[in-house]
Amino acid sequence: MAEPKTQQAEAQIERLERLNTEGFPDKHATMDDEIREYVGGAEAVEVDPATSTRLRRMIDKRVLVVMLGTYFLQSLDKNALSFTAIMGIRTDAHLVGQDYAWLHTVIYFGILAAEFPTVLIVQKVPIAKYLAANIFLWGLTVTMTCFGFNFTVLTALRILLGLFEAVSQPTFLLLSSMWYTRSEQAVIVACWYGMNGVQGICGGLIAYGISHIHSTVLKSWQVLYIILGSITCVWAIFVSWWMPDSPMRAKCWAKEDRLLMIERVRANQTGIQNRKLKRSHVMEAIKDPQVWCYVFIQVIIQIPTGGLGSFSTIIISNFGFTTLQTELLSMVNGVIQCIILLGAGWLVRRYSRAVIFQLVRSS
């Protein structure tokens, strides 16, 4: 029985060697040696449930923690403008007419410009280091927003923020498939995406506390941006040190555990990493009606949520609530998001229907 598995392993190595001849960057020339070491063994290793659970906990501590913290900070930094809208930034930056609405829109110009290049880049570079670099740059951008006393400066900073924050979702989807089994991925995605709700809760508390700061040097909204940006920069340094780039390069674990981590996701049949974009795969995705259904669902979701997220604090305050009351009331939306997203993730895992997650989000 071992001979067919040996032949399959040798065939896989030959395929990878042919890919290498098509030209990878020199700095990744050793990648095939890594794959040969871990995948090129004669036989597959069976991972029992107890061992799989132990490995899952190890991965959660190194990978899931980073995804949760990063997505939380990304949502918080992106939506900080909503809190500062009732903290005086519109008056101090002399925003008139549609200026405030445009500041919420232009960040997506940056995301659109960087999204597709990011998908290509994360395939070819050490993923943890690239993620950490972008986190640091967007943290620096958030910190610099404290100097945004006019529409032009704020627009430039918001576009830069979109360029750097575009790394999050493509990277996290790749990490989710690299480290977790198919049955685990729905809950994992729901967890890090649910940080949108946690951000709404914590963001309201943070803004509530900072609104009590009265200084002759800095406005309260400037203090908010300085604090958030500084925390993000520190987090970036932690990510570069804490999270491994791949199971093959995770020196924080024993070699045997790294091998078992690869074996436990073998059934996904999606591979650990692939540094070449295949035209045939792209065309297959473009022709797949299911992909376009997901695109349509995303558009339907983002149109109302984008507007409500941008103007929610202004809408609430217009009902006659004070600034502090508005910041506290905005937390309710975050609580609802957390409950619904985590519940949807559980339903997907329970009934193996990914469309449930999309439908719950759209409702």
SULLINFEN-V970303 format. One line per field, one symbol per residue. ss: DSSP state (A for helix, B for strand, O for the rest). phi: phi as a letter, one per 30 degrees, with the letter a starting at -180 (. if undefined). psi: psi as a letter, one per 30 degrees, with the letter a starting at -180 (. if undefined). A space follows every 50 residues. Layout:
ss = ???
phi = ???
psi = ???
//
This chain:
ss = OAAAAAAAAAAAAAAAAAAAAOOOOAAAOOAAAAAAAAAOOOOOOOOOAA AAAAAAAAAAAAAAAAAAAAAAAAAAAAAAAAAAOOOOAAAAOOOOOOAA AAAAAAAAAAAAAAAAAAAAAAAAOOAAAAAAAAAAAAAAAAAAAAAOOO AAAAAAAAAAAAAAAOAAAAAAAAAAAAAOOAAAAAAAAAAAAOAAAAAA AAAAAAAAAAOOOOOOOOOAAAAAAAAAAAAAAAAAAAAAAAOOOOAAAO OOOOAAAAAAAAAAOAAAOOOOOOOOOOAAAAAAAAAOAAAAAAAAAAAA AAAAAAAAAAAAAAAAAOOOOOAAAAAAAOAAAAAAAAAAAAAAAAAAAA AOOOAAAAAAAAO
phi = .dddddddddddddddddddddjceedcdddddddddccdddbdcdcded dddddedddedccdedddddddddddddcedddddccjddddchdbhced dddddddddddddcddededdddcbeddddddddddddddddddddcdca ddddddddddddeddddddeddddddddcbdedddddddddddddedddd dddddddddddddbbdcbdddddddddddddddddeddddcccddaedcd ddbdedddddddddceddhcidabcbdceddddddddddddddddddddd ddddddddddcedddddddjddedddddddddeddddddddddddddddd chbddeddddddd
psi = ffeeeeeeeeeeeeeeeeeeffilkefgffeeeeeeeefglellkkjlee eeeeeeeeeeeeeeeeeeeeeeeeeeeegfeeefegggeeeeghklbgee eeefefefeeeeefeeeeeeefffljeeeeeeeeeeefeeeeefffgigl eeeeeeeeeeeeeefffdeeeeeeeefeflleffeeeeeeeefffeeeee eeeeeeeeefffkjkfeklefeeeeeeeeeeeeeeeeeefeeklelefgi fflleeeeeeeeefgefehfleljgkkkeeeeeeeefjeeefeeeeeeee efeeeeeeeegeeeeeffgglleeeeeefffeeeeeeeeeeeeeeeeeee ghjffeeeeeef.
//
